[in-house]
Amino acid sequence: MAQHLSDSPNDLENLAREGLMLSPGWARVGLTFGDERLREQALNELAASIAKRIANPPVEADPDQLPLAL
């Protein structure tokens, strides 16, 4: 069953935090670069990562679903 995004600021903050943590390391570090072009690329990458996480929140496992060995 998919997790539904609520209007709670905490939910959005958690998804944004996950988006930041899952973004490429170069993008997080890139915000501190002296070159404006690289900072802009890093900012775009971080924004895309956060938007992707908010648009596709993680799926919560159904507690009634039995795990299958692969």
MOBEL-V325255 format. One record per pair of residues at least 4 apart in sequence whose C-alpha atoms are under 8 Angstrom apart, sorted by the first residue. I is the first residue (numbers start at 1). GAP is how many residues later the second one is. Records with the same first field share a line. If there is no record, write none. Layout:
I = GAP, GAP
This chain:
1 = 58, 59, 60, 61
2 = 56, 57, 58
3 = 54, 55, 56, 57
4 = 53
5 = 6, 7, 49, 52
6 = 5
7 = 4, 5
8 = 4
9 = 4
10 = 4
11 = 4
12 = 4, 42
13 = 4
14 = 4
15 = 4, 35, 38, 39, 42
16 = 4, 34, 35, 37, 38
17 = 4, 33
18 = 4, 32, 35
19 = 4, 27, 30, 31, 32, 33, 34, 35
20 = 8, 26, 29, 30
22 = 27
23 = 4, 5, 22, 23, 26, 27
24 = 4, 21, 22
25 = 4
26 = 4, 16
27 = 4, 14, 15, 16, 18, 19
28 = 14, 18
29 = 4, 13
30 = 8, 9, 11, 12, 13
31 = 7, 8, 9, 11, 12
32 = 7
33 = 5, 6
34 = 4, 5
35 = 4
36 = 4
37 = 4
38 = 4
39 = 4
40 = 4
41 = 4
42 = 4
43 = 4
44 = 4
45 = 4
46 = 4
47 = 4
48 = 4
49 = 4
50 = 4
51 = 4
52 = 4
53 = 4, 5
61 = 4
